[in-house]
Amino acid sequence: MWNRNSNGTSVEQTTIIKCNSTETDVTDVTGLALIEKLKKIARDNQIGKFDIFDFTGRSLSMADVEAGNFTQPLSIVRYNVAA
């Protein structure tokens, strides 16, 4: 998502991860470090298996996240094994 100042110019790009109705700012974290951050956030929320979705609702693989192939923000959703 883009933060804009009053004249409409781009100020900075932030990366947000949503999990259990909380948002974590992971701006400037990319590649493998972003994957590790996703795993840590999931662990901190007692989530063992999870899916990752982007803003468009597209399910992402770890390779997509590492390559930066997503639209922000990212969402961590507990994997439903009963389905």
N, C-alpha and C positions, 0 to 999 in steps of 0.2 A: 504494500500500500504506500502511496506517496503522501508525504506531509507537504502542505503548501503554505506559503506565507500569504499575506493579504493581497499581493499583486499577482498571484497565480504562478509564480515561478517555483520550481522544484527545490526543496530544501534538502531533504535526505530520504532515502528509502529505508524503511524499517521492516524487519522480519519478525512476525509474531507467531507463536505456537499456542493454540488453544487446547486445553485439556481440563475436563471436569469444571467447566465454567470459569476457569482462570486463564489469564493470558500472560505469556512469558515473552519478553523482548529478547530476541537472539540476533539483533542487528550485528553485522560484521562476522557472523559465524557461517561458514560455508563448508561444502564438501563433507569429508569424513567427520569433522568436528561437529557439523550440524546433525549428522546421524547419531553420534554419541550423545549430543544434547537431547535429541528426541527420546532416546532410550532412557536417559537419566530422568527426564520429566515423567515418563511412563512409570519407571520404578518408584519415584517419589509419590506417585498417586496409586501405588499398589496394583499396577496394571502389568501383567506378565506378557500377554499376547495382545497386539493392537494393530489396527489398520491406520494408515495415514491418508487424509484427504486434503485436497487444496480448496481454494475458494470456490471453484467451479463445481465441486462435488466429485471430482475425478479421484479415483483410488490410485495412490502412488506406490511405487516400489522404492526400496532403498536406493537403487541405482538412479531413479528419477530425482530423488532428493539430493543425492551426491552431485549430480550433474546440474542441479538448479532448474530442472524442467518442471516448474510448478508456478501456480498463481497464488500469491499470498493472500491471507494467512493460511497456515497449515493447521490441521486439526487432528488430534490423536483420539481415536475411538476404540474402546475396548473390543477385542475380537470376540464375537458371539459364537461359542463352540456348540451351543444347543440348536443353532439354526439349521 
